[in-house]
């Protein structure tokens, strides 16, 4: 974890931000050119390990956060278009208890049972 072998308040406060960064902050707020999942493997591993703790993954809905940010922040996104999220990059994890697989039913990346699906109820093709 961030400060050793025990979960701290810092871990719990950073978790939602790191979980939403690639789908929301990186593009909407233009927070740099690098993404957590593809450029920061240690943060990606930390996020997955923390999410594996009982009840933690239930506290975040990345798809709902992305819909909310892109639809409610009119000055930053006047068109209201919700972009496709960045692709999830499989992590080279060292722990055998964490697995990465592709869900064949809908093509979403599933990391240790945590689905990162970004389907929205309002989609349009141009």
N, C-alpha and C positions, 0 to 999 in steps of 0.2 A: 504494500500500500504506500501512500505518499510518504509517510513519516516512519515507516518501519513495518513490523509484522502485525500490527493491530489497526483496525479501521478507526479513523478519527473524524471529527467534525469536518475537517478540511476535505477528506475524501468524499463525504456526503454532500458537501456544498459544491464541489467541483464536478461531480458526476453528471448533473443535468446539463451543465454548460458543455462539457466534452461530448456528451451524447447528442446534443443538438447542433454542434459546431458545423459539421460538414453539410448537413441538410439545410441549415438556416443561416447561421452567422457568416460563414465563409462567402456566400454569394450575395445575400441581401445587404449585409453591412460591409462587404468587401474587406474582410479581415485577412488579407494576405492571399498569397497564391498557393499555399500549401494546405493540404487537408490532413486531419488527424489520422484517418485510416491508412492513407498511403505514404505519408511522410514522417509520422511520429509513431513508430511501432511500439515503443515503451508505453506511451499513453493509451494506445489502442489495447494493448494487453491489460493494462491497469483497468480500463473501462470494462472489458469483458470479465476479468476476475472479480471486480466489484459487483457487476450485474449478476454474477452467479450466486451471490449471497442470498439467502432466503428473503423474499419480499422486495428486494431492491429493484429488480427489473420491472416490477409492477408499478413503480413510481414514475415512469417516463413513457410517453407516447410520442415518438419522434415525428411520425406522420401527422398527428394532430398539431404538434408544435409548428411544423412547417406550414400547414394550411393556415393556422392562426397568424403567424408572422407575415406571410405573403398576402393574406387577404385583408388584414386589419391595419397595416402600416401604409396607408395611401400615399403619403409624400415620397416614400422610398420605392413604392411599387404601384404607380398610378394605374397601370393596366390590369392589375389584379391577377396576372398570370403566375401560376405556381409552376416553377421549372422542375424538370426531372431532376432528382437528386443525383449526386455523384455515385458512381458504382462503388459498392462495398468491396474492398480488397481483402481477400483471405489473409489472415494473419499467420505468420510462422510462429505458432505458440509452442512452448516447450513442455507445458503440462499435458499429460495424457488425459486429464479429466475434462479438458476443453476441446471440443471438436468443431470443425467448420465444415459445413456441407451446403449443397445447393438443393433447395426444395424443388423437386421436379414438377410439382403440380402448378406452381405459378412463377417459378424462376427467381424467387426471392432468396437472398443470402440468409442463411440461418446460422448464427454462431451460438453454439452451446444452448440451443433451444430458444434463443432470443431472435425473433423475426424482425428484420429491418425492412419492412414493407412501406412503400411510400405512395401507394395508390390513393388517389383523391376521388371524391365523389363527383367533382365537376371537372371533367377532362374534355378537351376539344382538340380537333386536328386541324392543321392549317396547310 
